[in-house]
Amino acid sequence: MNCVQIVPPAALLTLNEAKRQVRRTDDTDDDDYLTGLIAVAQAAIEAGSGNLGRSIMPQTWELRLGADAWLMPFDRCDRSRWSAGLHGIPLPYPPMIALDSVTYRDDTGAQQVLTGCQIGGDPANAPLLLPPAGRTWPATSLAPDSVRIRYRTGYAKRDEDGEPVLDDAGKVEAAAPPALKHAALLLLAHLYEYRAAAVPVGSAVTLPLGFESLVQPFRVWS
């Protein structure tokens, strides 16, 4: 399994938010340094690089799977049963925004598009890709990465029908949880204050107070 980020997330924090957190709103001396810390703090909790296993800002991923991707283990040794699978495929880095496409190479090697796939499970925490209603997964070629699933994840503003809200540019509007934004601010301020690999005796030596309690409820457990 290989999950590739196609469209990266926008910055979780603005420079002004970072400057207010470290009380440097009256000058621009550290603007470049703070901009770098914004990226570092976000990377600590964002999908792919962080340890939460969760997307925060809207982003696009492509899950690339081998020929036996949608087969139950007992089907993988019997090619005649390859189309019998009905189980769901876990999609990393929730919450789910939308499924964009599912493509695969059939048993002749030709590229195909599988339409009508459904999202099941818990889209906010453990989304599953399911085959189209009334159908099973098709047989695929033996080529690596023969199945490709492209989808969007992250916290998004929703309209009254529960659909993602788009901005004037057609992009999904972000709605990052305040707790995760505050956790990123705490980590940023900690890194800004302690700029060496070691700190003086008697100084804080762990992540800032409250960081773990803020991110813990959002951690995705495999």
C-alpha positions as CSV (number, residue, x, y, z in Angstrom):
1,M,0.0,0.0,0.0
2,N,1.2,3.4,-0.9
3,C,-0.7,6.6,-0.1
4,V,0.6,9.7,-2.0
5,Q,-0.4,13.3,-1.3
6,I,-1.6,14.8,-4.5
7,V,-2.7,18.3,-3.2
8,P,-1.0,19.4,0.0
9,P,-2.9,21.3,2.7
10,A,-2.9,25.0,3.2
11,A,-1.2,26.4,6.3
12,L,-3.1,25.7,9.5
13,L,-1.9,29.0,11.1
14,T,-1.5,32.5,9.8
15,L,1.6,34.5,10.5
16,N,-0.4,37.0,12.5
17,E,-1.7,34.2,14.7
18,A,1.8,32.9,15.3
19,K,3.1,36.4,16.1
20,R,0.3,37.0,18.6
21,Q,1.1,33.6,20.3
22,V,4.8,34.6,20.8
23,R,4.0,38.2,21.5
24,R,6.0,39.6,18.5
25,T,3.3,41.7,16.8
26,D,5.2,44.9,16.9
27,D,8.1,43.9,14.6
28,T,8.9,41.8,11.6
29,D,12.4,40.6,12.6
30,D,11.3,36.9,13.1
31,D,8.6,36.7,10.4
32,D,10.6,34.2,8.3
33,Y,11.5,32.1,11.3
34,L,7.9,32.0,12.5
35,T,6.7,31.1,9.0
36,G,9.0,28.1,9.1
37,L,7.8,27.2,12.6
38,I,4.2,27.3,11.3
39,A,5.1,24.5,8.9
40,V,7.0,22.5,11.5
41,A,4.1,22.7,14.1
42,Q,1.5,21.7,11.5
43,A,3.7,18.8,10.3
44,A,3.7,17.4,13.8
45,I,0.0,16.8,13.7
46,E,-1.0,16.8,10.0
47,A,-1.7,13.7,8.0
48,G,1.3,11.9,6.5
49,S,3.9,13.5,8.6
50,G,2.3,13.8,12.0
51,N,1.4,11.2,14.6
52,L,-2.3,11.7,14.7
53,G,-3.1,9.8,11.5
54,R,-5.6,12.5,10.6
55,S,-6.0,15.3,8.0
56,I,-6.7,18.7,9.4
57,M,-6.7,21.1,6.5
58,P,-8.4,20.0,3.2
59,Q,-6.0,17.9,1.0
60,T,-6.1,15.3,-1.7
61,W,-4.6,11.8,-1.4
62,E,-4.2,8.8,-3.8
63,L,-4.1,5.4,-2.3
64,R,-2.2,3.0,-4.6
65,L,-2.7,-0.7,-4.1
66,G,-1.5,-4.0,-5.5
67,A,-3.5,-6.5,-7.5
68,D,-5.0,-8.2,-4.4
69,A,-6.1,-4.9,-2.8
70,W,-9.7,-5.7,-2.5
71,L,-9.6,-9.3,-1.8
72,M,-10.0,-11.1,1.5
73,P,-6.9,-13.0,2.5
74,F,-8.4,-16.4,1.5
75,D,-9.1,-15.2,-2.0
76,R,-5.6,-14.1,-2.8
77,C,-4.3,-17.5,-3.6
78,D,-7.2,-18.4,-5.9
79,R,-7.5,-16.1,-8.9
80,S,-10.9,-17.5,-9.8
81,R,-12.3,-15.9,-6.7
82,W,-10.9,-12.4,-7.3
83,S,-14.2,-10.8,-8.1
84,A,-15.9,-12.3,-5.0
85,G,-14.7,-9.7,-2.6
86,L,-17.2,-7.4,-0.9
87,H,-15.1,-6.1,2.0
88,G,-14.3,-2.4,2.3
89,I,-10.9,-0.8,1.7
90,P,-9.8,1.5,4.6
91,L,-8.9,5.0,3.5
92,P,-6.1,6.6,5.5
93,Y,-6.1,10.1,7.0
94,P,-9.8,10.9,7.8
95,P,-12.1,12.8,8.0
96,M,-13.4,12.1,4.6
97,I,-14.5,15.0,2.4
98,A,-15.2,13.3,-1.0
99,L,-14.3,10.4,-3.2
100,D,-12.9,11.7,-6.5
101,S,-12.1,8.6,-8.5
102,V,-11.4,4.9,-8.5
103,T,-9.3,3.5,-11.4
104,Y,-7.8,0.1,-11.9
105,R,-6.1,-2.1,-14.6
106,D,-8.2,-5.0,-15.5
107,D,-6.9,-8.5,-16.1
108,T,-5.9,-7.5,-19.7
109,G,-3.9,-4.6,-18.4
110,A,-6.3,-1.9,-19.7
111,Q,-7.0,1.1,-17.6
112,Q,-10.6,1.2,-16.3
113,V,-12.7,3.6,-14.2
114,L,-14.9,2.2,-11.5
115,T,-17.9,4.4,-10.9
116,G,-20.6,4.3,-8.3
117,C,-18.3,3.3,-5.4
118,Q,-19.7,4.1,-1.9
119,I,-18.2,5.4,1.3
120,G,-19.0,3.3,4.4
121,G,-17.8,2.8,7.9
122,D,-17.3,6.0,9.8
123,P,-16.3,8.8,7.3
124,A,-15.1,11.1,10.1
125,N,-12.8,8.5,11.7
126,A,-12.5,5.3,9.7
127,P,-13.9,5.6,6.2
128,L,-14.2,2.5,4.0
129,L,-14.4,2.3,0.2
130,L,-17.2,-0.1,-0.8
131,P,-18.0,-1.4,-4.3
132,P,-20.9,-0.1,-6.2
133,A,-24.3,-1.2,-5.0
134,G,-25.1,-4.7,-6.0
135,R,-21.7,-5.3,-7.5
136,T,-18.4,-6.9,-6.4
137,W,-14.9,-5.7,-6.9
138,P,-13.6,-6.4,-10.4
139,A,-10.6,-8.6,-11.2
140,T,-7.3,-6.6,-11.7
141,S,-4.0,-7.2,-13.4
142,L,-1.0,-8.4,-11.5
143,A,0.8,-5.1,-12.0
144,P,1.9,-3.1,-8.9
145,D,-0.3,-0.2,-8.0
146,S,-3.0,-1.5,-10.3
147,V,-5.7,0.1,-8.1
148,R,-5.7,3.8,-7.5
149,I,-8.2,5.6,-5.3
150,R,-8.1,9.4,-5.2
151,Y,-10.0,11.2,-2.5
152,R,-10.1,14.4,-0.4
153,T,-9.8,14.6,3.4
154,G,-9.7,17.2,6.1
155,Y,-12.1,19.3,8.2
156,A,-14.4,21.3,5.9
157,K,-17.3,23.7,6.4
158,R,-20.6,22.1,5.6
159,D,-23.9,23.5,4.3
160,E,-27.3,22.7,5.7
161,D,-27.4,19.5,3.6
162,G,-24.0,18.4,4.9
163,E,-22.1,19.1,1.7
164,P,-18.7,20.8,1.7
165,V,-18.8,24.5,1.2
166,L,-16.7,25.8,-1.7
167,D,-15.0,29.2,-1.9
168,D,-15.0,31.5,-4.9
169,A,-12.1,29.6,-6.4
170,G,-14.0,26.3,-6.1
171,K,-11.9,25.0,-3.2
172,V,-13.3,23.4,-0.1
173,E,-13.4,25.9,2.8
174,A,-11.5,24.7,5.8
175,A,-12.9,24.3,9.3
176,A,-10.0,23.1,11.5
177,P,-11.0,22.2,15.0
178,P,-10.0,25.0,17.5
179,A,-8.3,22.4,19.7
180,L,-5.9,21.4,17.0
181,K,-5.2,25.0,16.0
182,H,-4.4,25.8,19.6
183,A,-2.2,22.7,20.0
184,A,-0.2,23.9,17.0
185,L,0.1,27.3,18.6
186,L,1.4,25.8,21.8
187,L,4.0,23.7,20.0
188,L,5.0,26.7,17.9
189,A,5.6,28.9,21.0
190,H,7.5,26.1,22.6
191,L,9.8,25.7,19.6
192,Y,10.2,29.5,19.4
193,E,11.3,29.7,23.0
194,Y,13.7,26.7,23.0
195,R,15.9,26.9,19.9
196,A,18.4,24.3,20.9
197,A,18.4,20.5,21.0
198,A,18.8,20.7,24.8
199,V,17.4,23.1,27.4
200,P,18.9,24.5,30.6
201,V,18.4,22.4,33.8
202,G,15.2,23.4,35.5
203,S,13.6,24.5,32.2
204,A,10.6,22.8,30.5
205,V,11.8,19.7,28.7
206,T,8.5,18.3,27.3
207,L,5.9,19.6,25.0
208,P,3.9,22.5,26.4
209,L,1.3,21.8,29.0
210,G,-2.0,20.8,27.4
211,F,-0.6,19.8,24.0
212,E,-1.2,16.1,24.4
213,S,-4.6,16.5,26.0
214,L,-5.7,18.7,23.1
215,V,-4.5,16.3,20.3
216,Q,-5.4,13.0,22.1
217,P,-9.1,12.9,21.2
218,F,-8.3,13.3,17.5
219,R,-5.7,10.5,17.2
220,V,-6.6,7.7,14.8
221,W,-5.9,4.3,16.2
222,S,-5.2,1.5,13.7
